[in-house]
Amino acid sequence: QLPLVESGGGLVLPGGSLRLSCAGFGFSLDLVTVGWFRQAPEKEREGVSCITPRTLTTNYADSVKGRFTISRDNAKNTVYLQMSNLEFEDTAVYYCATLGGPVPNICPLVGFGRYRNWGQGTQVTVAS
């Protein structure tokens, strides 16, 4: 069992919505920063969004601002990524991971080496 398991991906029409889940197993997500990342075929992995614990400060890539919303439910030990108005360019495998080290004021979407406990990913395909 991986520490983090993503789910909720699928095939969706342009303009559609999906909600991805990142569930923690064997450890609590309550006090850690969690990030969502994606990697499309033949492209580099990119940061999508992240959320800190306690203050729930969020950060979004410019390409998803206004369309994606990250949230967390500590009772369910899960972090969500609500994706709306999906575009072809959103097609990718989406991963979640936890940020190591002290909790920052603003969580980073670059510097993937600081993130750990990567899940296996969930495929999101936007197609007509």
C-alpha positions in Angstrom: 0.0 0.0 0.0 1.4 3.3 -1.1 1.2 6.2 1.5 -0.8 8.3 -0.9 -3.4 7.0 -3.4 -5.0 9.2 -6.0 -8.4 8.5 -7.5 -11.2 10.2 -9.5 -9.6 10.5 -12.9 -11.4 9.6 -16.0 -12.5 10.7 -19.5 -14.4 14.0 -19.7 -15.6 16.3 -22.4 -14.1 19.8 -22.7 -15.9 22.1 -20.3 -16.6 19.2 -17.9 -15.6 18.6 -14.3 -13.9 16.0 -12.2 -12.9 15.8 -8.6 -9.6 14.1 -7.8 -8.9 12.6 -4.3 -5.6 12.0 -2.6 -6.0 9.7 0.4 -3.4 9.1 3.0 -2.7 5.6 4.3 -0.6 4.8 7.4 0.0 8.5 8.3 -2.0 11.6 8.9 -2.2 14.4 6.3 -3.4 16.9 9.0 0.0 18.6 9.5 1.6 18.3 6.1 1.5 20.4 3.0 0.0 18.4 0.0 0.6 19.2 -3.6 -1.0 18.1 -6.9 1.1 17.7 -9.9 0.5 16.5 -13.5 2.5 15.1 -16.3 1.3 14.9 -19.9 2.9 12.6 -22.5 6.3 13.9 -23.6 6.1 16.8 -21.3 7.8 17.6 -18.0 5.9 17.2 -14.7 4.4 20.5 -13.5 2.9 21.7 -10.3 -0.8 22.3 -10.3 -1.8 23.3 -6.8 -0.9 22.8 -3.2 -2.4 23.5 0.2 -0.8 24.0 3.6 -2.1 22.6 6.9 -3.8 24.8 9.5 -3.9 28.1 7.6 -5.1 26.2 4.5 -3.0 28.6 2.3 -3.3 27.6 -1.3 -1.2 28.1 -4.5 -2.2 27.5 -8.1 -0.5 27.3 -11.4 -1.5 30.2 -13.7 -2.9 27.7 -16.2 -5.5 26.4 -13.7 -6.4 29.5 -11.7 -10.1 30.1 -11.6 -10.9 26.6 -12.8 -9.3 24.3 -10.1 -9.9 24.3 -6.4 -7.8 22.4 -3.8 -9.3 21.5 -0.4 -8.7 19.1 2.4 -10.8 17.0 4.7 -8.8 16.0 7.7 -11.5 13.7 9.0 -11.2 11.7 5.9 -7.4 12.1 5.6 -7.9 13.3 2.1 -7.0 16.2 -0.1 -9.2 17.0 -3.1 -8.7 18.8 -6.4 -11.9 20.0 -7.9 -11.4 20.6 -11.6 -13.9 22.5 -13.6 -14.1 23.9 -17.2 -11.6 21.3 -18.2 -9.5 21.8 -21.4 -7.7 19.5 -23.7 -4.5 20.8 -22.2 -5.4 19.4 -18.8 -5.0 15.8 -20.1 -2.3 14.2 -18.0 -1.6 11.8 -15.2 -2.2 13.6 -11.9 -0.2 12.9 -8.8 -0.2 14.0 -5.3 2.7 14.2 -2.8 3.6 15.6 0.6 6.0 18.4 1.1 9.0 17.6 3.4 10.5 20.0 5.9 8.9 22.9 7.7 5.5 24.2 6.6 6.1 27.2 4.4 3.9 30.3 4.2 3.3 29.7 0.5 3.7 26.1 -0.7 5.9 25.7 -3.7 4.8 24.3 -7.1 8.4 23.8 -8.2 11.3 22.0 -6.6 9.7 18.5 -6.9 12.6 17.1 -4.9 11.1 18.5 -1.7 8.0 16.5 -2.2 7.7 12.9 -1.2 5.3 10.0 -0.8 4.3 10.2 -4.4 1.2 8.2 -5.3 0.7 6.1 -8.4 -1.2 8.8 -10.3 -4.7 9.0 -11.8 -5.3 9.6 -15.5 -7.4 12.5 -16.6 -8.3 12.7 -20.3 -10.2 15.6 -21.8 -11.5 14.6 -25.2 -14.5 15.3 -27.4 
